[in-house]
Amino acid sequence: MAPSSGEAREFDPEAVRVKYQEERDKRLWEGRAAIRDLTGDDEFAAYRRDPFTRFIERDAVHDDVDVAIVGAGLAGVVVGAKLREAGLARIRLIDEAGGIGGTWYWNRYPGVMCDVESYIYLPMLEEMGYIPKTRYAFGDEIRQHLDSIARKYDLVDDALLHTRVERTEWDERASRWIIRTDRGDEIRARYVVMAPGILNLMKLPAIPGMELFAGTSFHSARWDYEYTGGSPDGRLTNLADKVVGIMGTGASAIQCVPPLAESAKQLFVFQRTPSAVGVRGNRPTEEDFAEDLEPGWQFARMENFQAVMLGLPVEADLTDDGWTHHFSGVYSPRRAPGASVEEMMRDLEVFDYGVMEEHRSRIDELVRDPEKAEILKPYYRYLCKRPCFHDEYLQAFNSPNVTLVDCPGGIERVTERGLVVDGQEFELDCLIYATGFEAEMTPFARRAGHDIVGRGGVTIAEKWEDGMSSLHGMMTRGFPNMFIMPAPGQQGVVTVNHTLISVIGAEHIAATVAQLVARGVEVTDVSREAETAWTEEILAGYVEGATAMLAACTPSRINNEGNPDAVSPRNGQYPGGYFGFKQVLAEWREQGLPGLECDEPFVAP
Ligand SMILES: Cc1cc2nc3c(=O)[nH]c(=O)nc-3n(C[C@H](O)[C@H](O)[C@H](O)COP(=O)(O)OP(=O)(O)OC[C@H]3O[C@@H](n4cnc5c(N)ncnc54)[C@H](O)[C@@H]3O)c2cc1C
């Protein structure tokens, strides 16, 4: 697809609105968002088990460190590396996974890759002297890269893996955090950094009869290669005589349907809502890619992408891909000189329609069966669901062994033999839940998956029950010496390239800790005034009625499954955008961390 001119083709706004609403209403049924609780010990707990690394018994660890980091994904690794650079000696990464990588440890389904350009998604390329092999890297390369960073910065030997943090509690008398795990460890830490992930909670739908299925079933984030054979980049050698069903057509399914179609005897794709699938254009990295790169090139490239995504002027769009062609026109619409708000909104609707028409035409070009093509067409506005990009997904539906099952009203039930949709049973040997993750907007306390107990015995879940209050989204009063890595819905900023905000957050935390250490500060906490002022800035950015457009969207993770108003405005974003946020953080550090109370005795409220 060429960059969209935004020109409408026979655009009839009323007809389009009606069509979008009809499609949305088909999918907005009660109970659509119901999910299994995977935290218990029932039969569904098995879906969470780590299939990739053998569990090895070890003795419980009791020690005292400078920093404990909960989560060894991209964010945990980068903040660990930056803290190491800042001179911190004893750092312990802790993760439930059996290895480093977080998302990229858990998600090993065939075809898994980043959907943001690898030269800006893989962190710390310059520090590592590494250039990704392709424009969009496969998961294994990303995981190995994160592992290499952790090794280079000496974070692996002390990491506690296959270790779930169950409680993090502030010890007022010792001025230490005490981290207790499911392996009996008791780690005392001067600082704690929470990096539990943004898409770390697998979503398994609650469909009647799931426990009855007699075949093999697993979530795409715990791929069972023992059953399917093959590897993330190879043919799935055991599926040649198997009938496979995949539930879901979001970002994960888009990537793993093509290899499944190639390998399985028969593949049923159960689709509730189609994704908008744009051109990927993946290719090997040009041999001369690194030739003219100046020091600082990676961060500059990340910011160039961010500027383009925000519609800010740049000399050149260095990434020049499906993201940069369409996103800013929809996300940051321009107001023509002299145009009213209504006119701007009308232009936006026209532009959005043009973008979606390009996606729909692409389906007509690539999918031979017109009936399948129609079912695959997304009828909603462009950013209602995270856009997807792939060069082989749509073509997979031309294979005679691939059947697309349209189920906007969901799956009726699961039986011993397979799935029932509209009264028809589909018999399966294997059922793959490519049903995604709880939204990034999931409250932090739930994403962290354990009790975090601050001063006076108050948990973070209690403190933030009615919405967040923080300083910069990374520190919060009553939880001294604790930092939280930035995430969407967390009083910071949202970026499509999550690495950018992770790097900014990691550098900020490391520089803040370095200042505190240099000043000999033992305990620091956010002042009430500083926290109130930041939270007020977030609330000031909240525009009444801003959720109306989201509410009109097809239900998805992005609009809280059709219920955007349920998200507290306190969990919003900093209104100054990414560049404003970066500046605020830099100035705050330059000014010597105003708004922090250092080594002041705690007075219970
Ligand atoms: C398939 C897939 C593709 C993606 N592609 C992109 C992309 O192209 N671009 C992009 O910007 N983003 C992408 N994302 C989002 C991705 O999650 C982030 O980019 C990034 O990897 C998040 O890193 P993280 O360290 O914050 O979290 P994670 O990678 O989720 O790591 C968090 C870790 O914390 C651990 N943890 C959590 N709680 C506990 C606890 N109580 N005890 C012990 N351990 C705990 C988890 O086990 C996990 O390993 C993708 C996500 C998925 C699922």
The ligand as an ORCA input file, in Angstrom:
! r2SCAN-3c Opt
* xyz 0 1
  C       3.759    -11.179     20.573
  C       4.025     -9.776     20.982
  C       4.636     -8.899     20.105
  C       4.904     -7.586     20.483
  N       5.492     -6.745     19.593
  C       5.746     -5.475     19.955
  C       6.354     -4.552     19.046
  O       6.666     -4.877     17.910
  N       6.558     -3.291     19.464
  C       6.225     -2.883     20.719
  O       6.476     -1.744     21.051
  N       5.674     -3.735     21.596
  C       5.421     -5.006     21.246
  N       4.844     -5.855     22.147
  C       4.593     -5.393     23.513
  C       5.715     -5.946     24.443
  O       5.107     -6.567     25.508
  C       6.648     -4.814     24.859
  O       7.220     -4.239     23.722
  C       7.810     -5.242     25.751
  O       8.409     -6.429     25.341
  C       7.375     -5.308     27.188
  O       8.498     -5.507     27.982
  P       8.356     -5.523     29.556
  O       9.675     -5.884     30.094
  O       7.720     -4.277     30.004
  O       7.292     -6.673     29.860
  P       7.372     -8.213     29.593
  O       8.160     -8.491     28.395
  O       5.983     -8.712     29.643
  O       8.176     -8.765     30.836
  C       7.635     -8.751     32.121
  C       8.120     -9.972     32.868
  O       7.734     -9.835     34.231
  C       7.453    -11.106     34.740
  N       6.606    -10.942     35.926
  C       5.464    -10.248     36.054
  N       4.998    -10.334     37.312
  C       5.873    -11.101     37.994
  C       5.927    -11.567     39.339
  N       4.999    -11.258     40.261
  N       6.976    -12.353     39.698
  C       7.942    -12.680     38.797
  N       7.930    -12.268     37.505
  C       6.897    -11.491     37.126
  C       6.764    -11.805     33.611
  O       6.895    -13.208     33.729
  C       7.507    -11.260     32.392
  O       8.510    -12.149     31.962
  C       4.547     -7.152     21.777
  C       3.897     -8.021     22.652
  C       3.630     -9.309     22.261
  C       2.928    -10.216     23.228
*
